[in-house]
Amino acid sequence: MVKQLKTVNYSVLQKIEHPADIRKLNIAELNTLAKEIRSLIINTVATSGGHLASSLGAVELTLALHYVFNTPQDKIVWDVGHQSYAHKIITGRKDRFFTLRRQNGISGFPRREESVYDVFNVGHSGTSISAASGFAEAGSLKGDNKKIIAVIGDGSMTTGMAFEGLNWAGDREKNMIVVLNDNEMSISPNVGALSSYLNRLMTGNALTKLRINTKKLLKKIPGVGKYLIKLIQQIEESWKTLFVPGALFEEMGFTYVGPLEGHRLNHLIKNFENVRGFPGPVLVHVVTKKGKGYEFAEEDPLGFHGVAPFDVETGQTISSQSDIPSYTKVFGDTLVKLARADSGIVAITAAMCEGTGLNQFSQEFPDRFYDVGIAEQHAVTFASGLAIEGLNPVVAIYSTFLQRAYDQIVSDVCMQKLPVVFAIDRGGLVGEDGATHQGLLDYSYLRSIPNIIVMAPKDENELQHMLKTAVGCGCPVSLRYPRGKGVGIDLDGELNTLDIGKGEVLKEGSDLAIIAIGSAVNPAVAAAGKLSKEGVNIKVINARFVKPLDEELILKTAVAIKKIITIEENVIQGGFGSAVLELLAGKNVTGVVVKRLGIPDEFVCHATQAEQRHKYGLDEKGIILAAKEMLLKK
């Protein structure tokens, strides 16, 4: 049961149910509303966890957009969406905001199923401009006058897809607005004041109409009109480039406006009112501060990007005391240990240095560490080039984000049999971040590719041995491990190389065989232990490898026991269980009953990992139930 936050007297926010309500407010009331929204966000995320710094930085921007544009008829397309908490609060979800990221509560990201104001489901970077282009094109075809606004952060602008969208939208010349939320640039008060003045001037209706009408007039002058237009454009670009950094976007076909101060509501509103009537594609550059309004988040925006529950007064994370390291930390520590002995090891990540555990590596081996930004495709092909030149690249990327580089894994790594190691963090169920972040497809989408080894450890100790095995095998390898802490096993001081394609028997038995992979192994062992007290003898196998399978061990077990349960934190279609079935069919083994436990044909919504595992029968209780059902079958 979710506990609701203590009621706070929000004088303005209590009057707000939908964006139409904020359009009745004056600037002073809007500024009060911004403070109250920040308070609600801080207190809610302190309880539920979530994306704090990004959402705090986008409060005024959110209010200005909903104030000026007629949402939901006009559409705001958020990129990633981790900055959308203020948007959720003022679009009818204020009273349910305390359920943020909880099971059956509201999502931490925009979801069309949740509100008409959420026009596009997001969670990955770089999609907003392309989606907005689609909305704008559809509006043009249907003849409506809806305004389309894409909001994208400077980090997401590092994705190739963002520039694909800009390139397309600039060429199509449809009416749409891209808001670049830049929270890295720092503007002093003087520069900010000058910037605001210049942009009020540049976006004024009179000047805009003059520019458009002048160009139309010059086009009518025979012979020299187009040359005069070109000359005027060159003068205009030279003047604008002197003051503002918008030449790139102008060259791509966008009218550039900015930079604007992202926490001054009166300036934001005035400029959005001006650009609302601009024809063609417009890019509005807004400068904001991550963590705005909460001291700890302003000082440490990275630490408060995605944060666990914390104490509001101290900013300290509230967590249970445990000396058990996370899988991510064990990976990072082990890679450093291996890199000290092998100068050919290099590490690559896509804007997730801390998230993938590469902080220590980046500090100890700065010349061998590469953060390529939010560019997973580039990361993989970049690693291919390094591998061809004799280096040993380890690409550390979350499972859900590696999906974006599938073609590069196929063509640039596996087809060339290059020794690239994919360290796949957050494999399996990841909890509260929801459908876009679950790492439930990698077994399936990787095992279908020739030349790659796919493996997963049962615990943190096996992880370090698998990493040593991966970097030394000389071929493409996928090493997948889960989110969160390990199981608490001691770590061996000496690293060993495992036999490729060989599993291990953890418990002998004759009534039923459980073959599990990765994070599913330990619950299987626990379930078998409970059942043994009831006189049921279950054989438990740690498969270790999805590809290649330990064919000898699996076939021998199938023939002897006849009843098998496979368990994996992956979709059932094409996953580890499917590989076992394919093996049995390919070897013409008959008379064997196989039950596959995994994720059915659906996307997994946000909840805790424990709640998700319970729902899909992947915890100890679920495995016991499945085993008993299997034993009853003749």
C-alpha positions in Angstrom: 0.0 0.0 0.0 1.4 3.4 -1.0 1.5 5.9 1.8 0.4 9.4 0.7 2.5 12.4 1.6 1.6 14.7 4.4 -0.8 17.4 3.2 0.9 20.7 2.5 -1.0 24.0 2.0 -0.2 25.0 -1.6 -2.0 28.3 -2.0 -1.8 28.4 -5.8 -1.2 24.8 -6.8 -4.4 23.7 -5.0 -6.4 25.7 -7.6 -4.7 24.1 -10.5 -6.3 21.0 -12.1 -5.5 21.5 -15.8 -3.3 23.9 -17.9 -6.3 26.2 -18.6 -6.2 27.1 -14.9 -2.7 28.5 -15.1 -3.6 30.8 -17.9 -5.7 32.7 -15.5 -2.7 33.6 -13.3 -0.5 36.6 -13.3 3.3 36.5 -13.3 3.6 36.7 -9.5 1.1 33.9 -9.1 3.0 31.8 -11.7 6.3 32.3 -9.8 4.6 31.2 -6.6 3.2 28.2 -8.5 6.7 27.3 -9.7 8.0 27.2 -6.1 5.0 25.1 -4.9 5.5 22.6 -7.8 9.2 22.3 -6.8 8.2 21.6 -3.2 5.8 18.9 -4.3 8.4 17.3 -6.6 11.1 17.3 -4.0 8.9 15.8 -1.3 7.5 13.2 -3.6 10.8 12.1 -5.0 12.3 12.0 -1.5 9.8 9.2 -0.8 9.5 7.4 -4.1 12.8 8.1 -5.8 12.9 9.3 -9.4 14.5 11.9 -11.7 14.8 15.0 -9.6 17.4 17.4 -11.0 16.0 17.4 -14.5 12.4 18.0 -13.5 13.4 20.8 -11.1 15.2 22.5 -13.9 12.3 22.5 -16.2 9.5 23.9 -14.0 9.3 27.4 -15.5 9.8 26.1 -19.0 6.9 23.7 -18.5 4.6 26.5 -17.1 5.5 28.8 -19.9 4.7 26.2 -22.6 1.3 25.3 -21.1 0.5 29.0 -20.5 1.2 30.1 -24.1 0.1 27.0 -26.0 -3.4 25.6 -26.0 -2.7 22.1 -24.8 -3.8 19.4 -25.3 -4.9 20.6 -28.7 -1.4 21.9 -29.2 1.0 19.1 -28.6 4.1 19.1 -26.4 6.4 16.2 -27.2 8.9 15.5 -24.4 12.3 13.9 -25.1 13.1 11.1 -22.6 10.6 12.6 -20.3 12.6 12.6 -17.1 12.0 16.3 -16.9 8.2 16.0 -17.1 7.1 15.9 -13.5 5.8 19.5 -13.5 4.0 18.6 -16.7 2.3 15.7 -14.9 1.4 17.8 -11.9 -0.5 20.5 -13.8 -2.2 18.1 -16.2 -4.7 16.5 -13.9 -2.3 14.2 -11.9 -1.5 16.4 -8.9 -3.6 14.4 -6.5 -2.0 11.1 -7.7 1.5 12.4 -7.9 2.4 10.6 -4.6 2.0 7.3 -6.5 4.9 8.2 -8.8 6.7 5.1 -10.1 4.8 2.9 -7.7 2.9 -0.2 -8.8 -0.5 0.8 -10.3 0.6 4.5 -9.8 1.6 7.1 -12.4 4.7 6.5 -14.5 8.0 8.4 -14.2 7.8 9.1 -17.9 5.1 10.4 -20.2 2.5 7.7 -21.2 -0.3 8.1 -23.6 -2.3 5.6 -21.6 -2.1 8.0 -18.6 -3.2 11.3 -20.0 -4.3 13.1 -23.2 -1.6 15.6 -22.4 1.0 12.9 -22.8 1.1 12.7 -26.6 4.0 10.3 -27.1 5.4 7.5 -24.9 9.1 8.1 -24.2 11.9 6.9 -22.0 14.8 6.8 -24.4 16.7 9.8 -25.8 16.5 11.6 -29.1 12.9 10.7 -30.2 11.1 14.0 -29.7 12.0 15.9 -32.9 11.2 12.9 -35.2 7.9 12.3 -33.4 7.0 16.0 -33.6 7.9 16.1 -37.3 5.3 13.3 -37.7 2.7 15.3 -35.9 3.5 18.4 -37.9 3.3 16.5 -41.2 0.0 14.9 -40.2 -1.4 18.4 -39.3 -0.3 19.7 -42.7 -2.1 16.8 -44.5 -5.2 17.2 -42.4 -5.2 21.0 -42.7 -5.4 21.8 -39.0 -3.5 24.5 -37.2 -2.3 22.7 -34.1 1.0 23.9 -32.7 3.6 21.1 -32.3 6.4 21.6 -29.7 9.3 19.2 -29.2 11.3 19.7 -25.9 14.7 18.2 -26.0 17.7 18.5 -23.7 21.2 19.3 -24.7 22.3 15.7 -23.7 19.7 14.2 -26.0 21.0 16.4 -28.8 24.1 14.1 -28.8 21.9 11.3 -30.3 22.2 10.8 -34.1 18.4 10.5 -34.3 18.0 14.0 -33.0 20.0 15.4 -35.9 18.2 13.1 -38.4 15.0 14.7 -37.2 16.4 18.2 -37.4 17.7 17.5 -40.9 14.3 16.3 -42.0 12.2 18.9 -40.3 14.3 21.8 -41.6 14.0 20.6 -45.1 10.2 20.0 -44.9 9.6 23.5 -43.6 6.5 22.5 -41.7 5.3 24.6 -38.7 6.9 23.2 -35.5 8.9 24.4 -32.6 11.9 22.7 -31.1 12.8 23.8 -27.6 16.4 23.0 -26.7 16.5 22.8 -23.0 20.2 23.5 -22.3 21.2 23.0 -18.7 24.9 23.0 -19.2 25.5 26.6 -20.4 26.0 29.2 -17.7 24.9 32.8 -18.5 25.9 35.8 -16.4 23.2 38.3 -15.6 24.5 40.9 -18.1 24.6 38.4 -21.0 21.3 37.1 -20.0 19.7 40.6 -20.0 21.2 41.3 -23.4 20.1 37.9 -24.7 16.5 38.5 -23.5 16.5 42.0 -25.1 17.8 40.7 -28.4 15.4 37.9 -28.6 12.4 40.0 -27.7 13.5 42.3 -30.6 14.2 39.4 -32.9 10.9 37.6 -32.2 8.7 40.7 -32.3 5.9 40.4 -34.8 6.7 43.6 -36.6 10.3 42.6 -37.3 9.3 39.1 -38.2 6.7 40.3 -40.7 9.2 42.8 -42.1 11.8 40.0 -42.8 9.2 37.8 -44.4 7.6 40.5 -46.5 11.0 41.9 -47.6 12.0 38.5 -48.9 8.8 38.2 -50.8 9.2 41.6 -52.4 12.8 40.9 -53.4 11.9 37.7 -55.0 9.8 39.6 -57.5 12.7 41.7 -58.7 13.8 40.2 -62.1 17.4 39.0 -62.3 18.8 40.4 -59.0 16.2 39.5 -56.4 17.6 36.2 -55.4 21.1 37.7 -55.1 19.8 40.5 -52.8 18.0 37.9 -50.7 21.2 35.9 -50.3 23.2 39.1 -49.4 20.6 40.1 -46.8 20.7 36.6 -45.3 24.5 36.6 -45.1 24.4 40.0 -43.3 21.6 38.8 -41.0 23.5 35.6 -40.2 26.8 37.5 -39.5 24.9 39.8 -37.1 23.1 36.9 -35.3 26.2 34.8 -35.0 28.0 37.7 -33.4 25.5 37.5 -30.5 23.9 34.1 -30.5 25.2 30.5 -31.2 22.4 29.6 -33.6 24.1 29.5 -37.0 24.1 25.6 -37.1 20.4 25.5 -36.7 19.8 28.3 -39.1 21.8 26.4 -41.7 19.6 23.4 -41.1 16.5 25.4 -42.0 15.3 26.5 -38.5 14.7 30.0 -37.3 16.9 30.2 -34.2 15.8 32.1 -31.1 17.9 32.3 -28.0 19.5 31.7 -25.7 16.6 32.6 -23.3 16.9 32.5 -19.5 14.9 29.4 -18.6 13.8 30.5 -15.1 12.4 34.0 -16.0 8.7 33.3 -16.6 7.9 36.7 -18.0 10.7 36.5 -20.6 9.8 32.9 -21.6 6.1 33.7 -22.0 6.8 36.8 -24.1 9.2 34.9 -26.4 6.9 31.9 -26.8 4.0 34.2 -27.6 6.2 35.7 -30.3 7.4 32.5 -31.9 4.0 30.9 -31.7 3.1 32.6 -35.0 6.4 32.0 -36.8 6.0 30.1 -40.1 8.2 27.0 -40.6 10.4 25.2 -38.2 11.7 27.2 -35.2 14.4 26.3 -32.6 14.1 28.1 -29.2 17.3 27.8 -27.1 16.4 27.9 -23.4 19.1 27.8 -20.7 18.1 26.2 -17.4 19.9 25.0 -14.3 19.5 21.3 -13.3 18.3 20.9 -9.7 17.0 24.5 -9.6 15.5 25.4 -6.3 17.0 22.5 -4.2 20.5 23.2 -3.0 21.8 19.7 -2.9 20.5 19.0 -6.5 22.0 22.2 -7.8 25.4 21.3 -6.3 25.3 17.7 -7.5 22.9 17.4 -10.5 24.5 14.1 -11.6 23.9 12.5 -8.2 20.3 13.8 -8.1 19.5 12.9 -11.7 18.0 9.5 -10.9 17.9 9.3 -7.1 16.7 6.8 -4.6 14.6 8.0 -1.6 16.4 10.6 0.4 16.1 12.9 3.4 15.0 16.3 2.2 16.8 18.2 5.0 20.2 16.6 4.5 20.0 15.4 0.9 21.3 12.0 2.1 20.0 8.9 0.4 17.9 6.7 2.7 19.1 3.1 2.2 19.3 -0.1 4.2 22.8 -0.6 5.6 24.5 -3.3 3.6 28.1 -4.2 2.8 27.0 -6.1 -0.3 28.3 -4.5 -3.4 26.1 -4.0 -6.5 26.8 -6.0 -9.7 27.7 -2.6 -11.3 30.4 -2.0 -8.7 31.8 -5.5 -9.0 32.0 -5.1 -12.8 33.7 -1.7 -12.5 36.2 -3.0 -9.9 37.0 -6.1 -11.9 37.5 -4.2 -15.1 40.0 -2.0 -13.3 41.9 -5.0 -12.0 42.0 -6.6 -15.5 43.1 -3.3 -17.1 46.0 -2.9 -14.7 47.4 -6.2 -16.2 46.3 -5.6 -19.8 47.1 -2.3 -21.4 44.9 -3.2 -24.4 41.7 -3.0 -22.4 39.6 0.1 -23.1 36.2 1.0 -21.8 33.4 2.8 -23.7 30.1 4.1 -22.4 27.2 6.2 -23.8 26.8 9.0 -21.3 26.5 6.6 -18.4 30.0 6.6 -16.7 28.7 6.5 -13.2 25.6 4.4 -14.0 27.8 1.6 -15.5 30.4 1.7 -12.8 33.2 3.1 -14.8 34.1 6.0 -12.6 37.3 4.4 -11.2 38.3 3.2 -14.6 37.9 6.7 -16.1 40.1 8.2 -13.3 42.8 5.6 -13.4 42.9 5.2 -17.1 41.7 8.4 -18.6 43.4 7.8 -22.0 41.6 4.4 -22.3 38.2 5.6 -21.3 35.6 6.9 -23.8 32.2 8.5 -23.0 30.7 9.0 -26.5 27.5 10.7 -25.3 24.0 9.4 -25.9 25.2 7.6 -29.1 25.0 3.8 -28.6 25.3 3.1 -32.4 28.5 5.1 -32.5 29.8 3.5 -29.4 29.5 0.0 -30.9 31.1 0.8 -34.3 33.8 2.9 -32.6 34.6 -0.2 -30.5 34.8 -2.2 -33.8 37.5 0.1 -35.1 39.4 -0.1 -31.8 39.2 -3.9 -31.9 40.5 -4.2 -35.5 43.5 -2.2 -34.4 44.3 -4.8 -31.7 42.7 -3.2 -28.6 40.3 -5.0 -26.4 37.2 -2.8 -26.0 34.5 -3.3 -23.3 31.3 -1.5 -24.1 29.2 -0.9 -21.0 25.6 -0.1 -21.8 22.3 -0.8 -20.1 20.3 -3.6 -21.8 17.4 -1.4 -22.8 19.8 1.2 -24.5 21.8 -1.4 -26.3 18.7 -2.2 -28.3 19.4 1.0 -30.2 22.6 -0.4 -31.6 21.4 -3.7 -32.9 22.4 -3.2 -36.5 25.9 -2.2 -35.4 26.3 -5.3 -33.2 25.3 -7.5 -36.2 27.2 -5.8 -39.0 30.1 -4.1 -37.4 31.0 -6.5 -34.6 29.6 -10.0 -35.1 29.9 -10.2 -38.8 33.6 -9.3 -38.5 34.1 -11.6 -35.5 35.7 -8.8 -33.5 36.6 -9.2 -29.8 34.2 -6.6 -28.4 32.7 -7.3 -25.0 29.2 -6.0 -24.3 28.9 -5.4 -20.5 25.1 -5.3 -20.3 24.0 -3.7 -17.1 20.4 -3.7 -15.9 19.6 -7.0 -17.6 16.2 -8.3 -16.6 13.6 -6.6 -14.5 14.7 -3.2 -13.4 11.8 -1.9 -11.3 10.3 1.5 -11.1 11.6 3.1 -14.3 8.9 1.1 -16.2 8.3 -0.3 -19.6 11.0 1.6 -21.6 13.8 0.6 -19.2 13.2 -3.1 -18.6 16.2 -5.2 -19.9 14.1 -8.1 -21.1 15.0 -8.6 -24.7 18.8 -9.0 -24.9 18.9 -12.8 -24.7 16.5 -13.0 -27.6 18.0 -10.3 -29.8 21.6 -11.4 -29.3 21.4 -15.2 -29.4 20.1 -15.0 -33.0 23.3 -13.4 -34.2 26.1 -15.6 -35.4 29.6 -15.5 -33.8 28.5 -14.1 -30.4 28.8 -15.7 -27.0 25.9 -14.9 -24.6 26.4 -15.4 -20.9 25.1 -14.3 -17.5 26.4 -14.9 -14.0 24.4 -16.4 -11.1 26.1 -14.0 -8.6 28.6 -11.3 -8.2 31.6 -13.7 -7.8 30.8 -15.5 -11.0 30.5 -12.1 -12.7 34.1 -11.3 -12.2 35.2 -14.6 -13.5 32.9 -14.2 -16.5 34.4 -10.8 -17.2 37.9 -12.2 -17.3 36.6 -14.9 -19.6 35.0 -12.4 -21.9 38.0 -10.1 -22.4 40.3 -13.0 -23.1 38.2 -15.1 -25.5 39.0 -13.2 -28.7 35.4 -13.0 -30.1 32.2 -11.0 -29.5 30.7 -11.6 -26.1 27.6 -10.4 -24.3 27.9 -10.4 -20.5 24.6 -9.5 -18.9 24.0 -8.8 -15.2 21.1 -7.4 -13.2 20.4 -4.1 -11.5 21.0 -3.9 -7.7 23.1 -5.5 -5.1 24.6 -9.0 -5.4 23.6 -12.0 -3.4 26.2 -11.4 -0.7 28.7 -14.1 -1.6 32.4 -13.7 -1.0 34.5 -12.6 -3.9 37.5 -14.7 -5.0 40.8 -12.9 -4.9 42.1 -14.7 -8.0 40.2 -14.5 -11.3 39.7 -17.6 -13.4 38.7 -18.3 -17.0 35.5 -20.3 -17.4 35.0 -23.0 -20.0 32.9 -21.5 -22.8 29.5 -23.2 -23.1 29.7 -25.2 -19.9 27.1 -25.0 -17.1 27.3 -26.4 -13.6 25.1 -28.6 -11.5 24.3 -26.9 -8.2 22.0 -29.6 -6.8 21.4 -33.2 -7.8 17.8 -34.6 -8.0 15.7 -37.0 -10.0 12.1 -35.8 -9.8 12.4 -32.6 -11.8 15.2 -30.5 -13.3 15.4 -26.7 -13.2 17.8 -25.1 -15.6 18.2 -21.4 -14.8 20.3 -18.6 -16.1 21.7 -15.4 -14.5 19.6 -13.8 -11.7 17.1 -16.6 -11.8 19.6 -19.2 -10.5 19.6 -18.3 -6.8 15.8 -18.2 -6.5 15.7 -21.6 -8.2 18.2 -23.0 -5.7 16.2 -21.6 -2.8 13.0 -23.1 -4.2 14.6 -26.5 -4.6 15.9 -26.4 -1.1 12.3 -25.7 0.3 10.9 -28.5 -1.9 13.5 -31.0 -0.7 12.1 -30.6 2.8 8.8 -31.9 1.4 10.6 -35.0 -0.1 10.9 -33.6 -3.6 14.3 -34.0 -5.2 15.0 -31.3 -7.8 18.2 -31.0 -9.9 19.3 -27.4 -10.4 21.6 -26.4 -13.2 23.3 -23.0 -13.6 23.4 -22.8 -17.4 25.8 -19.9 -17.4 25.6 -19.6 -21.2 22.6 -18.8 -23.3 24.8 -19.4 -26.3 26.5 -21.8 -26.8 24.4 -24.1 -24.6 25.9 -26.9 -22.6 24.3 -29.4 -24.9 25.8 -32.5 -23.3 24.6 -31.6 -19.8 21.1 -30.5 -20.9 20.5 -33.5 -23.1 21.8 -35.9 -20.5 19.5 -34.3 -17.9 16.5 -34.3 -20.3 16.8 -38.0 -21.1 17.2 -39.0 -17.4 14.5 -36.8 -15.8 12.0 -36.0 -18.5 10.6 -32.9 -16.7 12.4 -29.6 -17.1 11.7 -26.0 -16.0 13.7 -23.2 -17.6 13.9 -19.9 -15.8 15.1 -16.5 -17.1 14.4 -12.8 -16.6 13.8 -12.3 -20.3 10.9 -12.5 -22.7 10.0 -16.1 -23.3 9.9 -15.7 -27.1 13.3 -16.5 -28.5 15.0 -16.5 -25.1 16.9 -19.1 -23.1 14.0 -21.5 -22.7 13.5 -21.3 -26.4 17.1 -22.3 -27.0 16.6 -25.4 -24.8 13.5 -26.4 -26.7 15.3 -25.9 -30.0 18.2 -28.1 -28.8 15.8 -30.9 -27.8 13.9 -30.7 -31.1 17.2 -30.5 -33.1 18.5 -33.7 -31.4 15.1 -35.5 -31.8 14.7 -35.9 -28.0 11.0 -36.8 -27.3 9.0 -37.5 -24.2 10.3 -34.5 -22.3 8.0 -32.0 -20.8 9.4 -28.4 -20.7 7.9 -25.5 -18.9 9.4 -22.1 -19.5 9.3 -19.4 -16.9 10.0 -15.8 -18.0 8.2 -12.7 -19.2 5.1 -13.3 -21.4 4.3 -11.3 -24.6 3.8 -8.0 -22.9 5.7 -4.9 -21.8 6.4 -4.7 -18.0 5.0 -1.7 -16.1 6.7 0.1 -13.3 6.8 -1.6 -9.8 9.6 -2.7 -7.5 11.7 -5.6 -8.8 10.3 -7.8 -6.0 6.8 -7.0 -7.1 7.6 -7.7 -10.7 9.3 -11.0 -10.0 6.3 -12.0 -7.9 3.8 -11.1 -10.6 5.6 -13.2 -13.2 6.3 -16.2 -11.0 10.1 -15.6 -11.0 10.6 -15.5 -7.3 11.0 -18.4 -4.9 7.2 -18.8 -4.4 6.5 -18.7 -8.1 9.1 -21.3 -8.8 7.8 -23.6 -6.1 4.3 -23.3 -7.5 5.5 -24.0 -11.1 7.5 -27.1 -9.9 4.5 -28.5 -8.0 2.3 -28.1 -11.1 4.9 -29.8 -13.2 5.2 -32.7 -10.8 1.4 -33.3 -11.0 1.6 -33.7 -14.8 1.8 -37.3 -16.0 
